[in-house]
Amino acid sequence: MRLFILLLSVFFFFSCSKYQKILKSNDLEFQYSKALDYYNNEDYNRSVQLLEKLLTSFNDREKTEEIYYYYAYGIFNIQDYVSAAYHFKNFNLKFPGSLKNEEIAFMSAYCYYMQSPRSNLDQQKTYDAIDKLQLFVSNYKDSDRVSRANELILDLNKKIEKKNFEIVKSYYETGKYRSAIYAIDDFLFRFPETMFLENLGYIQLQAYYELGKNSIEEKKEQRIKEAIFACDNYLLAFPSGKYKKETDSIYKKLKEIQNGL
């Protein structure tokens, strides 16, 4: 084991020493060749460090474009998506006539997609990503990447949908029944084909039930009717739904309250 560690240490020493020699070399073509070797071997940190030195070293515009291309992708591959988005965008500003403009425009938008957080966090970056991807679709209508961009937009919209569902559900869970009812109506208007349709129907009828049974006398009759109506809607939409048993039980309780009024 000690021998293995010793050999590993020696290997890293010579590897680092070799890399330092490349960094200090005055042979630009040699440095570029090594930068590509590192890139192709997925050693992106070393590749980026070399490419960054070479960004302004060549007078050849085509060579500079190529270097910047790999540099932007290198940053993307080390998962610095904020910087990568900037450099992909900047690439197209620097080289507006490049044959890679469409690819780079997609990658710039894709970087925003990669910055989108999980659904329980603030979704501003998700909205930004949707805007960037929609802009790509608008600017490159005939691109083969449009279908992929639309898939990403759909995925982001599902994340926003889930975020809004959790907000709606939290109203009910914290006893804000009236807010839950209104929020569900608004949610269904915004996401008419939601995957949470049955869940929302059940949450809403529960909110109507809680609101109705705890109402003051002059409002109770109307609210109990509304709760019964919500139960009927759920059972009609989901006759074999996963909450049928619970809904039947709530419906029975509501009828008992109604008969006692």
C-alpha positions in Angstrom: 0.0 0.0 0.0 2.8 2.4 0.9 4.6 1.5 -2.3 1.4 2.3 -4.3 1.1 5.7 -2.6 4.7 6.4 -3.2 4.4 5.5 -6.9 1.3 7.6 -7.2 3.0 10.6 -5.6 5.9 10.3 -8.1 3.5 10.1 -11.0 1.7 13.3 -9.9 5.0 15.0 -9.3 6.2 14.3 -12.9 2.7 15.0 -14.3 2.6 18.4 -12.7 6.2 19.2 -13.7 5.4 18.2 -17.3 2.3 20.5 -17.3 4.3 23.4 -15.9 6.8 23.1 -18.7 3.9 23.2 -21.2 2.5 26.3 -19.5 5.9 28.0 -19.7 6.6 27.0 -23.3 6.9 29.8 -25.9 5.7 27.4 -28.6 2.1 28.5 -29.1 1.3 25.6 -31.5 2.7 23.1 -29.1 0.6 24.6 -26.2 -2.5 24.5 -28.4 -1.8 20.9 -29.3 -1.4 19.9 -25.7 -4.6 21.9 -24.7 -6.5 19.8 -27.2 -4.9 16.6 -25.9 -6.0 17.5 -22.4 -9.5 18.4 -23.7 -9.9 15.1 -25.6 -8.8 13.3 -22.4 -11.4 15.2 -20.4 -8.8 17.0 -18.3 -10.8 20.2 -18.8 -9.2 22.2 -16.0 -5.7 22.0 -17.5 -7.1 22.4 -21.0 -9.0 25.6 -20.0 -5.9 27.1 -18.3 -3.9 26.6 -21.5 -6.6 27.8 -23.8 -7.1 30.9 -21.8 -3.5 31.8 -22.3 -3.9 31.4 -26.1 -7.1 33.4 -26.6 -5.3 36.5 -27.7 -2.1 34.9 -28.9 -2.9 34.2 -32.5 -3.5 36.7 -35.3 -5.3 34.0 -37.3 -9.0 34.7 -36.8 -10.0 31.1 -37.6 -7.5 29.8 -35.1 -8.8 32.2 -32.5 -12.3 31.1 -33.2 -11.3 27.5 -32.7 -9.5 28.2 -29.5 -12.5 30.1 -28.1 -14.8 27.3 -29.1 -12.9 24.7 -27.1 -12.4 27.2 -24.3 -16.2 27.8 -23.9 -16.9 24.1 -24.0 -14.1 23.4 -21.5 -15.7 25.8 -19.0 -19.1 24.1 -19.7 -17.5 20.7 -19.0 -16.1 21.8 -15.6 -19.7 22.8 -14.9 -19.2 26.5 -14.5 -22.5 27.2 -16.3 -22.7 30.9 -15.5 -19.3 31.6 -17.1 -20.0 29.1 -19.9 -23.3 30.9 -20.8 -21.4 34.2 -20.9 -18.6 32.8 -23.2 -21.0 31.0 -25.5 -22.9 34.2 -26.0 -19.7 36.2 -26.4 -18.5 33.7 -29.0 -21.4 34.6 -31.3 -20.8 38.3 -30.7 -17.1 38.0 -31.6 -17.7 35.6 -34.6 -21.1 36.5 -36.0 -20.4 34.8 -39.3 -19.3 31.5 -37.7 -20.7 28.2 -39.0 -21.0 27.3 -35.3 -23.4 30.1 -34.4 -26.5 27.9 -34.2 -24.8 25.3 -32.0 -23.3 27.9 -29.7 -26.6 29.8 -29.4 -28.2 26.5 -28.2 -25.4 25.8 -25.8 -25.7 29.3 -24.3 -29.4 28.6 -23.7 -28.6 25.1 -22.4 -26.3 26.6 -19.8 -29.3 28.5 -18.3 -31.2 25.2 -18.3 -28.4 23.6 -16.3 -28.6 26.4 -13.7 -32.3 25.8 -13.0 -32.6 24.6 -9.4 -34.7 21.8 -7.9 -38.4 22.6 -7.7 -38.6 23.5 -4.0 -36.3 26.5 -4.5 -36.9 29.9 -6.1 -37.5 29.4 -9.8 -36.3 32.7 -11.3 -33.5 30.9 -13.0 -36.0 28.4 -14.5 -38.0 31.2 -16.0 -34.8 32.7 -17.3 -33.9 29.4 -18.9 -37.3 29.1 -20.6 -36.9 32.6 -22.0 -33.4 31.8 -23.4 -34.6 28.5 -25.0 -37.7 30.1 -26.5 -35.4 32.8 -28.0 -33.3 30.1 -29.5 -36.4 28.4 -31.0 -37.6 31.8 -32.4 -34.2 32.6 -33.9 -33.4 29.2 -35.4 -36.8 27.8 -36.4 -35.4 25.3 -38.9 -32.7 24.0 -36.5 -32.5 20.3 -35.8 -32.0 21.4 -32.2 -35.5 22.9 -31.9 -37.1 19.7 -30.8 -34.5 19.3 -28.1 -35.0 22.9 -27.0 -38.8 22.3 -26.8 -38.2 19.1 -24.7 -36.1 21.2 -22.3 -38.8 23.9 -22.1 -41.4 21.2 -21.3 -39.2 19.9 -18.6 -38.7 23.3 -17.1 -42.4 24.0 -17.2 -43.0 20.8 -15.3 -40.6 22.0 -12.6 -42.5 25.3 -12.3 -45.8 23.4 -12.3 -44.5 21.2 -9.4 -43.3 24.3 -7.5 -46.8 25.9 -7.8 -48.5 22.7 -6.8 -46.4 22.6 -3.6 -47.4 26.2 -2.9 -51.1 25.4 -3.4 -50.8 22.3 -1.2 -49.1 24.4 1.5 -52.2 26.6 1.8 -54.3 23.7 2.7 -51.7 22.2 5.0 -51.5 25.4 7.0 -55.2 25.8 7.3 -55.7 28.6 4.7 -58.6 26.8 3.1 -60.1 29.8 1.2 -56.7 30.6 -0.2 -56.2 26.9 -1.2 -59.6 26.9 -3.1 -58.8 30.1 -5.0 -55.2 29.0 -5.7 -56.3 25.7 -7.1 -58.7 27.4 -9.5 -55.9 29.7 -10.6 -53.5 26.8 -10.9 -55.9 24.9 -13.2 -56.3 27.9 -15.4 -52.5 28.2 -15.8 -51.9 24.4 -16.1 -55.0 22.9 -17.6 -53.3 19.7 -18.5 -51.5 19.3 -15.2 -50.3 15.9 -13.9 -51.6 16.9 -10.5 -55.3 17.1 -11.5 -56.6 14.4 -9.2 -54.5 15.5 -6.3 -55.8 19.0 -6.7 -59.4 17.9 -6.9 -59.0 16.0 -3.7 -57.2 18.9 -1.9 -59.9 21.3 -3.0 -62.8 19.2 -1.8 -61.0 18.8 1.5 -60.6 22.6 1.7 -64.3 23.1 1.0 -65.2 20.5 3.6 -63.0 22.1 6.3 -64.3 25.6 5.4 -67.9 24.4 5.4 -68.0 22.5 8.7 -66.2 25.3 10.5 -68.3 28.1 9.1 -70.6 30.4 11.1 -74.2 29.4 10.9 -75.3 32.0 8.3 -72.6 30.8 5.9 -72.6 27.1 6.7 -75.5 26.0 4.4 -74.0 27.5 1.3 -70.5 26.3 2.0 -71.7 22.7 2.7 -73.4 22.8 -0.7 -70.2 23.9 -2.3 -68.3 21.1 -0.5 -70.8 18.5 -1.7 -70.6 19.9 -5.2 -66.7 19.5 -5.0 -67.1 15.9 -3.9 -69.5 15.2 -6.8 -67.0 16.8 -9.2 -64.2 14.6 -8.0 -66.2 11.4 -8.1 -67.5 12.3 -11.6 -64.0 13.0 -12.9 -62.3 10.1 -11.1 -64.9 7.3 -10.4 -62.2 4.9 -9.5 -59.7 7.5 -8.2 -57.1 6.8 -5.5 -59.0 9.1 -3.1 -62.5 7.6 -3.8 -62.8 6.0 -0.4 -61.8 9.2 1.5 -64.1 11.3 -0.7 -67.1 9.0 -0.1 -66.4 9.4 3.7 -66.3 13.2 3.4 -69.4 13.2 1.3 -71.3 11.2 3.9 -70.2 13.6 6.7 -71.3 16.5 4.6 -74.7 15.1 4.0 -75.1 14.4 7.7 -74.2 18.1 8.4 -76.6 19.2 5.7 -79.5 17.1 7.0 -78.9 18.6 10.5 -79.2 22.2 9.4 
